[in-house]
Amino acid sequence: MPRRRTSFGLDEETLWDQFRGGNEKAFAQLYQEYVQVLYHYCTHFASDKALIKDCIHDLFVELWKHRQNIGPTTSVRFYLMASIKRKLVRHLTAEQKFSSQDDARPGELLTGSDPSYESTLISQEEDLHMNDCLQKAIERLPRRQREAVYLRYYQNMSNEEISELMQINIQSVYNLIFGALSNLKKYISPEKVVLGISVLLSGLLM
C-alpha cells in the first residue's frame, strides 16, 4: 500500500519520524495537517467545542513532551484519531457528559456544471437542497452509525481500521454502515433527494 502523502508533500511516516526526532517544523506541520481532522472527528460524539479544543491542544503538548518515547506508526492519522478519542472519552466519562448530534458536519457535495446559466442556478439550488437534506439526515443517525459513516466515507478508513478504532468486530462495522445507509434512505423523503443520495452512496458501498 502506498504511503499517504500530506499537504506538505512528505509522506506521513517520514513527517512522523522527523517529529519523533525533535524536528519542530515537522511537529508544526503535523498539527496543521491533522488539527481540523481531529476536531471534526470529535464533533461526532461530543458537543462541547471548548473541551474538544482543549483535548486536541493537550494531545499535541503530550506528543511533543513524550516524542522520544513514541514509536513509529504506519498510519499517523489513525494513531492521532485513536489517541484523541481515548482522551476525549476519558473527559466525557469523568464529567458524565454525553452528547450525540450538535456539530456533525458532513462533507459538501460537488455541484454540477451546465453551460446554461439558468440551468446552473437550478442545479445549484437542487444541490444545496440535497446537501441540506443529507446533512440533517446524518445528524439524525445514532452516534455509532454516524461515527462509522464518517470514518469510512469522509476519512476513507478501511473496515479493519474502523474495527480497531471503534473497538468492534468487522461484522459490527458492516452492520453499522448498512444500518446507517438504510436510515438515511428512510429519513430523506423527496424523490430527487433520494435519487441523489443513492448516486452519492452507491459508490461508497464498493
GROMACS elastic network, one bead per residue, 0.5 to 0.9 nm:
[ bonds ]
;  ai    aj funct       b0    kb
    1     4     6  0.89093   500
    2     5     6  0.89215   500
    3    11     6  0.59660   500
    3    12     6  0.72642   500
    3    13     6  0.75213   500
    3    74     6  0.81840   500
    3    75     6  0.86279   500
    4    10     6  0.85853   500
    4    11     6  0.54582   500
    4    12     6  0.59935   500
    4    13     6  0.80514   500
    4    75     6  0.80896   500
    5     8     6  0.78595   500
    5     9     6  0.60651   500
    5    10     6  0.55273   500
    5    12     6  0.57023   500
    5    13     6  0.86636   500
    6     9     6  0.55266   500
    6    10     6  0.56977   500
    6    11     6  0.57736   500
    6    12     6  0.59273   500
    6    15     6  0.85640   500
    6    29     6  0.89936   500
    6    30     6  0.87621   500
    6    33     6  0.69781   500
    7    10     6  0.76353   500
    7    33     6  0.70253   500
    8    11     6  0.85498   500
    8    29     6  0.75301   500
    8    33     6  0.83069   500
   10    13     6  0.82677   500
   10    14     6  0.65980   500
   10    15     6  0.63660   500
   11    14     6  0.55967   500
   11    15     6  0.64844   500
   11    16     6  0.87715   500
   12    15     6  0.50048   500
   12    16     6  0.59683   500
   12    17     6  0.85461   500
   12    30     6  0.83842   500
   12    74     6  0.83691   500
   12    75     6  0.74510   500
   12    76     6  0.63515   500
   12    77     6  0.83814   500
   13    17     6  0.61477   500
   13    18     6  0.86093   500
   13    72     6  0.76543   500
   13    73     6  0.67889   500
   13    74     6  0.63030   500
   13    75     6  0.71560   500
   13    76     6  0.68660   500
   14    17     6  0.51227   500
   14    18     6  0.62116   500
   14    19     6  0.86460   500
   15    18     6  0.51173   500
   15    19     6  0.62612   500
   15    20     6  0.87008   500
   15    26     6  0.57790   500
   15    27     6  0.79586   500
   15    29     6  0.80685   500
   15    30     6  0.73233   500
   16    19     6  0.50865   500
   16    20     6  0.62253   500
   16    21     6  0.86315   500
   16    26     6  0.73749   500
   16    27     6  0.78735   500
   16    30     6  0.75854   500
   16    72     6  0.74251   500
   16    73     6  0.79046   500
   16    76     6  0.70421   500
   17    21     6  0.62130   500
   17    22     6  0.88920   500
   17    23     6  0.89094   500
   17    26     6  0.87448   500
   17    71     6  0.87614   500
   17    72     6  0.67515   500
   17    73     6  0.87612   500
   18    21     6  0.50074   500
   18    22     6  0.66358   500
   18    23     6  0.54956   500
   18    24     6  0.85634   500
   18    25     6  0.87755   500
   18    26     6  0.60005   500
   18    27     6  0.79195   500
   19    22     6  0.52263   500
   19    24     6  0.66853   500
   19    25     6  0.78761   500
   19    26     6  0.51534   500
   19    27     6  0.50588   500
   19    28     6  0.87448   500
   19    30     6  0.81592   500
   19    64     6  0.80922   500
   19    67     6  0.73315   500
   20    23     6  0.72892   500
   20    26     6  0.89423   500
   20    27     6  0.84026   500
   20    63     6  0.88620   500
   20    64     6  0.81088   500
   20    66     6  0.88050   500
   20    68     6  0.58966   500
   20    69     6  0.82531   500
   20    70     6  0.69080   500
   20    71     6  0.80205   500
   20    72     6  0.82878   500
   21    67     6  0.75428   500
   21    68     6  0.70599   500
   22    25     6  0.89391   500
   22    26     6  0.83230   500
   22    27     6  0.80149   500
   22    64     6  0.81310   500
   22    67     6  0.73160   500
   22    68     6  0.78919   500
   23    26     6  0.53674   500
   23    27     6  0.64127   500
   23    28     6  0.88703   500
   24    28     6  0.61960   500
   24    29     6  0.86032   500
   24    64     6  0.89201   500
   25    28     6  0.50818   500
   25    29     6  0.61941   500
   25    30     6  0.86458   500
   26    29     6  0.50190   500
   26    30     6  0.61777   500
   26    31     6  0.86720   500
   27    30     6  0.50947   500
   27    31     6  0.63572   500
   27    32     6  0.87811   500
   27    60     6  0.87716   500
   27    64     6  0.76649   500
   28    31     6  0.51092   500
   28    32     6  0.62841   500
   28    33     6  0.85819   500
   29    32     6  0.50514   500
   29    33     6  0.59410   500
   29    34     6  0.85726   500
   30    33     6  0.50684   500
   30    34     6  0.61442   500
   30    35     6  0.80937   500
   30    76     6  0.89736   500
   31    34     6  0.55072   500
   31    35     6  0.54643   500
   31    36     6  0.88833   500
   31    60     6  0.74646   500
   32    35     6  0.58110   500
   32    36     6  0.78263   500
   33    36     6  0.75743   500
   33    37     6  0.79132   500
   34    37     6  0.50669   500
   34    38     6  0.60837   500
   34    39     6  0.85183   500
   34    77     6  0.72985   500
   34    80     6  0.81286   500
   35    38     6  0.52529   500
   35    39     6  0.61382   500
   35    40     6  0.87261   500
   35    56     6  0.73551   500
   36    40     6  0.60648   500
   36    41     6  0.83689   500
   37    40     6  0.54122   500
   37    41     6  0.61076   500
   37    42     6  0.86702   500
   37    77     6  0.85782   500
   37    81     6  0.83447   500
   37   155     6  0.84487   500
   38    41     6  0.50868   500
   38    42     6  0.61722   500
   38    43     6  0.87859   500
   38    52     6  0.89158   500
   38    56     6  0.73978   500
   38    77     6  0.87810   500
   38    80     6  0.75505   500
   38    81     6  0.61751   500
   38    84     6  0.71647   500
   38    85     6  0.88273   500
   39    42     6  0.52479   500
   39    43     6  0.64674   500
   39    49     6  0.86091   500
   39    52     6  0.67083   500
   39    53     6  0.71733   500
   39    56     6  0.74980   500
   40    43     6  0.52310   500
   40    44     6  0.70611   500
   40   103     6  0.82617   500
   40   104     6  0.74717   500
   40   105     6  0.72111   500
   41    44     6  0.57089   500
   41    45     6  0.79494   500
   41    81     6  0.76511   500
   41    85     6  0.85786   500
   41   104     6  0.85776   500
   41   147     6  0.78257   500
   41   150     6  0.76419   500
   41   151     6  0.81073   500
   42    45     6  0.58596   500
   42    46     6  0.60374   500
   42    47     6  0.83494   500
   42    49     6  0.89477   500
   42    52     6  0.66448   500
   42    81     6  0.86853   500
   42    84     6  0.78115   500
   42    85     6  0.70157   500
   42    88     6  0.77999   500
   43    46     6  0.50687   500
   43    47     6  0.59165   500
   43    48     6  0.81431   500
   43    49     6  0.76226   500
   43    52     6  0.77415   500
   43   100     6  0.84076   500
   43   101     6  0.81450   500
   43   102     6  0.74103   500
   43   103     6  0.55382   500
   43   104     6  0.59336   500
   43   105     6  0.81976   500
   44    47     6  0.79143   500
   44    99     6  0.89326   500
   44   100     6  0.67247   500
   44   101     6  0.69565   500
   44   102     6  0.80649   500
   44   103     6  0.69224   500
   44   104     6  0.54567   500
   44   105     6  0.83749   500
   44   139     6  0.89578   500
   44   143     6  0.69291   500
   44   144     6  0.87969   500
   44   146     6  0.68857   500
   44   147     6  0.60321   500
   44   150     6  0.81890   500
   45    89     6  0.89038   500
   45    98     6  0.76751   500
   45    99     6  0.62841   500
   45   100     6  0.52407   500
   45   101     6  0.74144   500
   45   102     6  0.88117   500
   45   104     6  0.86879   500
   45   143     6  0.63089   500
   45   144     6  0.82765   500
   45   146     6  0.87226   500
   45   147     6  0.75006   500
   46    49     6  0.77843   500
   46    51     6  0.86887   500
   46    52     6  0.76175   500
   46    88     6  0.82435   500
   46    89     6  0.87440   500
   46    92     6  0.80666   500
   46    97     6  0.83754   500
   46    98     6  0.66436   500
   46    99     6  0.53518   500
   46   100     6  0.62347   500
   46   101     6  0.79093   500
   46   102     6  0.77412   500
   46   103     6  0.83090   500
   47    50     6  0.88908   500
   47    51     6  0.85453   500
   47    52     6  0.81811   500
   47    98     6  0.82149   500
   47    99     6  0.59567   500
   47   100     6  0.70811   500
   47   101     6  0.72502   500
   47   102     6  0.54050   500
   47   103     6  0.65434   500
   48    51     6  0.53172   500
   48    52     6  0.63403   500
   48    53     6  0.88463   500
   48    97     6  0.89827   500
   48    99     6  0.85370   500
   48   102     6  0.88004   500
   49    52     6  0.50464   500
   49    53     6  0.62451   500
   49    54     6  0.85887   500
   49   103     6  0.88888   500
   50    53     6  0.51973   500
   50    54     6  0.61479   500
   50    55     6  0.86211   500
   51    54     6  0.50155   500
   51    55     6  0.60883   500
   51    56     6  0.86059   500
   51    88     6  0.79399   500
   51    91     6  0.83632   500
   52    55     6  0.51652   500
   52    56     6  0.62555   500
   52    57     6  0.86120   500
   52    84     6  0.89093   500
   52    88     6  0.70076   500
   53    56     6  0.51715   500
   53    57     6  0.61195   500
   53    58     6  0.85470   500
   54    57     6  0.50650   500
   54    58     6  0.60448   500
   54    59     6  0.84907   500
   55    58     6  0.50239   500
   55    59     6  0.60023   500
   55    60     6  0.87258   500
   55    84     6  0.70233   500
   55    87     6  0.66740   500
   55    88     6  0.62712   500
   55    91     6  0.85562   500
   56    59     6  0.50209   500
   56    60     6  0.64078   500
   56    61     6  0.86531   500
   56    84     6  0.66413   500
   56    87     6  0.87193   500
   56    88     6  0.86794   500
   57    60     6  0.54388   500
   57    61     6  0.62533   500
   57    62     6  0.86917   500
   58    61     6  0.50408   500
   58    62     6  0.61055   500
   58    63     6  0.85103   500
   59    62     6  0.51855   500
   59    63     6  0.61152   500
   59    64     6  0.87524   500
   59    80     6  0.86205   500
   59    83     6  0.76965   500
   59    84     6  0.68063   500
   59    87     6  0.78156   500
   60    64     6  0.62204   500
   60    65     6  0.84786   500
   61    64     6  0.53652   500
   61    65     6  0.61544   500
   61    66     6  0.86657   500
   62    66     6  0.59704   500
   62    67     6  0.80374   500
   63    66     6  0.53475   500
   63    67     6  0.54844   500
   63    70     6  0.78404   500
   64    67     6  0.50237   500
   64    68     6  0.84198   500
   65    68     6  0.80682   500
   66    69     6  0.55273   500
   66    70     6  0.65274   500
   67    70     6  0.51968   500
   67    71     6  0.84040   500
   68    71     6  0.81211   500
   72    76     6  0.88728   500
   73    76     6  0.61924   500
   73    78     6  0.89841   500
   73    79     6  0.73299   500
   74    78     6  0.87301   500
   74    79     6  0.87201   500
   75    78     6  0.53274   500
   75    79     6  0.62415   500
   75    80     6  0.87224   500
   76    79     6  0.50239   500
   76    80     6  0.61094   500
   76    81     6  0.84972   500
   77    80     6  0.53101   500
   77    81     6  0.60839   500
   77    82     6  0.85198   500
   78    81     6  0.51629   500
   78    82     6  0.60043   500
   78    83     6  0.84169   500
   78   157     6  0.84897   500
   78   161     6  0.75504   500
   78   165     6  0.77110   500
   79    82     6  0.53488   500
   79    83     6  0.61272   500
   79    84     6  0.87240   500
   80    84     6  0.60779   500
   80    85     6  0.84759   500
   81    84     6  0.52862   500
   81    85     6  0.61065   500
   81    86     6  0.86612   500
   81   165     6  0.79711   500
   82    85     6  0.52440   500
   82    86     6  0.63231   500
   82    87     6  0.87623   500
   82   164     6  0.88399   500
   82   165     6  0.58229   500
   82   166     6  0.85076   500
   83    86     6  0.53069   500
   83    87     6  0.63079   500
   83    88     6  0.86837   500
   84    87     6  0.50697   500
   84    88     6  0.59924   500
   84    89     6  0.84026   500
   85    88     6  0.51846   500
   85    89     6  0.59239   500
   85    90     6  0.84452   500
   85   165     6  0.86828   500
   86    89     6  0.52863   500
   86    90     6  0.61847   500
   86    91     6  0.88143   500
   87    90     6  0.52832   500
   87    91     6  0.65509   500
   87    92     6  0.88625   500
   88    91     6  0.51540   500
   88    92     6  0.61858   500
   88    93     6  0.85410   500
   89    93     6  0.59141   500
   89    94     6  0.83992   500
   90    93     6  0.51781   500
   90    94     6  0.61092   500
   90    95     6  0.86310   500
   91    94     6  0.51369   500
   91    95     6  0.61734   500
   91    96     6  0.83357   500
   91    97     6  0.84108   500
   92    95     6  0.51949   500
   92    96     6  0.56810   500
   92    97     6  0.50459   500
   92    98     6  0.63292   500
   93    97     6  0.66170   500
   93    98     6  0.77740   500
   94    97     6  0.79551   500
   95    98     6  0.87529   500
   99   102     6  0.76541   500
   99   143     6  0.86267   500
  100   103     6  0.86708   500
  100   104     6  0.88394   500
  100   139     6  0.84903   500
  100   142     6  0.75913   500
  100   143     6  0.55856   500
  101   104     6  0.63738   500
  101   139     6  0.56677   500
  101   140     6  0.72858   500
  101   141     6  0.84711   500
  101   142     6  0.86037   500
  101   143     6  0.75000   500
  102   139     6  0.79142   500
  103   139     6  0.81865   500
  104   135     6  0.79308   500
  104   138     6  0.77124   500
  104   139     6  0.61546   500
  104   146     6  0.84426   500
  105   108     6  0.86612   500
  105   135     6  0.71152   500
  105   138     6  0.88074   500
  105   139     6  0.84289   500
  106   109     6  0.89754   500
  106   131     6  0.88650   500
  106   134     6  0.82450   500
  106   135     6  0.61297   500
  106   138     6  0.76213   500
  106   139     6  0.89353   500
  106   150     6  0.76172   500
  106   154     6  0.77032   500
  107   131     6  0.89490   500
  107   135     6  0.87271   500
  107   154     6  0.69754   500
  108   111     6  0.89630   500
  108   131     6  0.68671   500
  109   127     6  0.72300   500
  109   128     6  0.83165   500
  109   130     6  0.84975   500
  109   131     6  0.63036   500
  109   200     6  0.85728   500
  110   127     6  0.78750   500
  111   123     6  0.73483   500
  111   124     6  0.61046   500
  111   127     6  0.60653   500
  111   128     6  0.83668   500
  112   120     6  0.76403   500
  112   123     6  0.67558   500
  112   124     6  0.73468   500
  112   127     6  0.81350   500
  113   116     6  0.87269   500
  113   119     6  0.85960   500
  113   120     6  0.61033   500
  113   123     6  0.78007   500
  113   124     6  0.86319   500
  114   117     6  0.71903   500
  114   118     6  0.87763   500
  114   119     6  0.62459   500
  114   120     6  0.52097   500
  114   123     6  0.81090   500
  115   118     6  0.89376   500
  115   119     6  0.76729   500
  115   120     6  0.72607   500
  116   119     6  0.50936   500
  116   120     6  0.60386   500
  116   121     6  0.87012   500
  117   120     6  0.50209   500
  117   121     6  0.63289   500
  117   122     6  0.87160   500
  118   121     6  0.51452   500
  118   122     6  0.62627   500
  118   123     6  0.85368   500
  119   122     6  0.50687   500
  119   123     6  0.59889   500
  119   124     6  0.84976   500
  120   124     6  0.60665   500
  120   125     6  0.85792   500
  121   124     6  0.50830   500
  121   125     6  0.61930   500
  121   126     6  0.86273   500
  122   125     6  0.51078   500
  122   126     6  0.62145   500
  122   127     6  0.85875   500
  123   126     6  0.50939   500
  123   127     6  0.61125   500
  123   128     6  0.85902   500
  124   128     6  0.60836   500
  124   129     6  0.85120   500
  125   128     6  0.51109   500
  125   129     6  0.61472   500
  125   130     6  0.85190   500
  126   129     6  0.50666   500
  126   130     6  0.60240   500
  126   131     6  0.84732   500
  126   192     6  0.85023   500
  126   193     6  0.84415   500
  127   131     6  0.59513   500
  127   132     6  0.84226   500
  127   193     6  0.88632   500
  127   196     6  0.87269   500
  128   131     6  0.50557   500
  128   132     6  0.60354   500
  128   133     6  0.85538   500
  129   132     6  0.50832   500
  129   133     6  0.61830   500
  129   134     6  0.85381   500
  129   193     6  0.79535   500
  130   133     6  0.51436   500
  130   134     6  0.60705   500
  130   135     6  0.85595   500
  130   192     6  0.80446   500
  130   193     6  0.53292   500
  130   194     6  0.86282   500
  130   196     6  0.71045   500
  130   197     6  0.77670   500
  131   134     6  0.50018   500
  131   135     6  0.60396   500
  131   136     6  0.85745   500
  131   193     6  0.86800   500
  132   135     6  0.51547   500
  132   136     6  0.62176   500
  132   137     6  0.85248   500
  133   136     6  0.52269   500
  133   137     6  0.60674   500
  133   138     6  0.86237   500
  133   187     6  0.85864   500
  133   188     6  0.65164   500
  133   189     6  0.89598   500
  133   193     6  0.74686   500
  134   137     6  0.50277   500
  134   138     6  0.61216   500
  134   139     6  0.85817   500
  134   184     6  0.76862   500
  134   187     6  0.87692   500
  134   188     6  0.72337   500
  134   193     6  0.82117   500
  134   197     6  0.74232   500
  135   138     6  0.51836   500
  135   139     6  0.62272   500
  135   140     6  0.88028   500
  136   139     6  0.51034   500
  136   140     6  0.64923   500
  136   187     6  0.86388   500
  136   188     6  0.88615   500
  137   140     6  0.51932   500
  137   141     6  0.68089   500
  137   183     6  0.81129   500
  137   184     6  0.58047   500
  137   185     6  0.86861   500
  137   186     6  0.88598   500
  137   187     6  0.56896   500
  137   188     6  0.66081   500
  138   141     6  0.53323   500
  138   142     6  0.87731   500
  138   146     6  0.65766   500
  138   149     6  0.88686   500
  138   180     6  0.82829   500
  138   183     6  0.88171   500
  138   184     6  0.68549   500
  138   187     6  0.88372   500
  139   142     6  0.81661   500
  139   143     6  0.86847   500
  139   146     6  0.75368   500
  140   143     6  0.86444   500
  140   146     6  0.85257   500
  140   183     6  0.87485   500
  140   184     6  0.86130   500
  140   187     6  0.81501   500
  141   144     6  0.81125   500
  141   145     6  0.61416   500
  141   146     6  0.56632   500
  141   180     6  0.66099   500
  141   183     6  0.71217   500
  141   184     6  0.77520   500
  142   145     6  0.53934   500
  142   146     6  0.61625   500
  142   147     6  0.86810   500
  142   180     6  0.81586   500
  143   146     6  0.51361   500
  143   147     6  0.61596   500
  143   148     6  0.86839   500
  144   147     6  0.51066   500
  144   148     6  0.61972   500
  144   149     6  0.86409   500
  144   166     6  0.86603   500
  144   176     6  0.71548   500
  145   148     6  0.51628   500
  145   149     6  0.61761   500
  145   150     6  0.85658   500
  145   173     6  0.88659   500
  145   175     6  0.88590   500
  145   176     6  0.50949   500
  145   177     6  0.62750   500
  145   178     6  0.88456   500
  145   179     6  0.72247   500
  145   180     6  0.54551   500
  146   149     6  0.51937   500
  146   150     6  0.61135   500
  146   151     6  0.86554   500
  146   176     6  0.85547   500
  146   177     6  0.84909   500
  146   180     6  0.71519   500
  147   150     6  0.51089   500
  147   151     6  0.61845   500
  147   152     6  0.85628   500
  147   166     6  0.87040   500
  148   151     6  0.52270   500
  148   152     6  0.60419   500
  148   153     6  0.83977   500
  148   162     6  0.69843   500
  148   166     6  0.81980   500
  148   173     6  0.70451   500
  148   176     6  0.66190   500
  148   177     6  0.62600   500
  148   180     6  0.85261   500
  149   152     6  0.51873   500
  149   153     6  0.57444   500
  149   154     6  0.74366   500
  149   176     6  0.80798   500
  149   177     6  0.60203   500
  149   180     6  0.72453   500
  149   181     6  0.86040   500
  150   153     6  0.55684   500
  150   154     6  0.50589   500
  150   155     6  0.64704   500
  150   156     6  0.84528   500
  151   154     6  0.58369   500
  151   156     6  0.63176   500
  151   157     6  0.56824   500
  151   158     6  0.84050   500
  151   161     6  0.89448   500
  151   162     6  0.67649   500
  152   155     6  0.58810   500
  152   158     6  0.65605   500
  152   159     6  0.71870   500
  152   162     6  0.73404   500
  152   177     6  0.83599   500
  152   204     6  0.84345   500
  153   156     6  0.51646   500
  153   157     6  0.74530   500
  153   201     6  0.89986   500
  153   204     6  0.66530   500
  154   157     6  0.82183   500
  157   160     6  0.80374   500
  157   161     6  0.60348   500
  157   162     6  0.64741   500
  158   161     6  0.51860   500
  158   162     6  0.63143   500
  158   163     6  0.85600   500
  159   162     6  0.50343   500
  159   163     6  0.60103   500
  159   164     6  0.86664   500
  159   170     6  0.65351   500
  159   173     6  0.65768   500
  159   174     6  0.78173   500
  160   163     6  0.50025   500
  160   164     6  0.63562   500
  160   165     6  0.86419   500
  160   169     6  0.83903   500
  160   170     6  0.65435   500
  160   173     6  0.85871   500
  161   164     6  0.51878   500
  161   165     6  0.60477   500
  161   166     6  0.84690   500
  162   165     6  0.50416   500
  162   166     6  0.58365   500
  162   167     6  0.79200   500
  162   168     6  0.81061   500
  162   170     6  0.82415   500
  162   173     6  0.70577   500
  163   166     6  0.54440   500
  163   167     6  0.55740   500
  163   169     6  0.54537   500
  163   170     6  0.56455   500
  163   171     6  0.88112   500
  163   172     6  0.79073   500
  163   173     6  0.62368   500
  164   168     6  0.66415   500
  164   169     6  0.78144   500
  164   170     6  0.88809   500
  165   168     6  0.79973   500
  166   169     6  0.87610   500
  166   173     6  0.86915   500
  168   171     6  0.82611   500
  168   172     6  0.61664   500
  168   173     6  0.70187   500
  169   172     6  0.53485   500
  169   173     6  0.65946   500
  170   173     6  0.50460   500
  170   174     6  0.64673   500
  170   175     6  0.86947   500
  171   174     6  0.51154   500
  171   175     6  0.61795   500
  171   176     6  0.86682   500
  172   176     6  0.60871   500
  172   177     6  0.85963   500
  173   176     6  0.51948   500
  173   177     6  0.62521   500
  173   178     6  0.86067   500
  174   177     6  0.52678   500
  174   178     6  0.60433   500
  174   179     6  0.82272   500
  175   178     6  0.53593   500
  175   179     6  0.57756   500
  175   180     6  0.83776   500
  176   179     6  0.50674   500
  176   180     6  0.60300   500
  176   181     6  0.86837   500
  177   180     6  0.50265   500
  177   181     6  0.62557   500
  177   182     6  0.86062   500
  178   181     6  0.50627   500
  178   182     6  0.61110   500
  178   183     6  0.85425   500
  178   205     6  0.88956   500
  179   182     6  0.51205   500
  179   183     6  0.61802   500
  179   184     6  0.86369   500
  180   183     6  0.50715   500
  180   184     6  0.61353   500
  180   185     6  0.87422   500
  181   184     6  0.50489   500
  181   185     6  0.63971   500
  181   186     6  0.87772   500
  181   201     6  0.79410   500
  182   185     6  0.53117   500
  182   186     6  0.64884   500
  182   187     6  0.88351   500
  183   186     6  0.50000   500
  183   187     6  0.60877   500
  183   188     6  0.86271   500
  184   187     6  0.50855   500
  184   188     6  0.61329   500
  184   194     6  0.89829   500
  184   197     6  0.84185   500
  185   188     6  0.54504   500
  185   189     6  0.74840   500
  185   194     6  0.66363   500
  185   197     6  0.78725   500
  185   198     6  0.81272   500
  186   189     6  0.68539   500
  188   191     6  0.84236   500
  188   193     6  0.67457   500
  188   194     6  0.61350   500
  188   197     6  0.84833   500
  189   192     6  0.86597   500
  189   193     6  0.71675   500
  189   194     6  0.64810   500
  190   193     6  0.53234   500
  190   194     6  0.61855   500
  190   195     6  0.87298   500
  191   194     6  0.50916   500
  191   195     6  0.62515   500
  191   196     6  0.85648   500
  192   195     6  0.50916   500
  192   196     6  0.60827   500
  192   197     6  0.86195   500
  193   197     6  0.59870   500
  193   198     6  0.83314   500
  194   197     6  0.52316   500
  194   198     6  0.60537   500
  194   199     6  0.86504   500
  195   198     6  0.51024   500
  195   199     6  0.63393   500
  195   200     6  0.86945   500
  196   199     6  0.52122   500
  196   200     6  0.62144   500
  196   201     6  0.86453   500
  197   201     6  0.59227   500
  197   202     6  0.81734   500
  198   201     6  0.52563   500
  198   202     6  0.56651   500
  198   203     6  0.88741   500
  199   202     6  0.52848   500
  199   203     6  0.71999   500
  200   203     6  0.65025   500
  200   204     6  0.74057   500
  201   205     6  0.66290   500
  202   205     6  0.55701   500
  202   206     6  0.72667   500
  203   206     6  0.55398   500
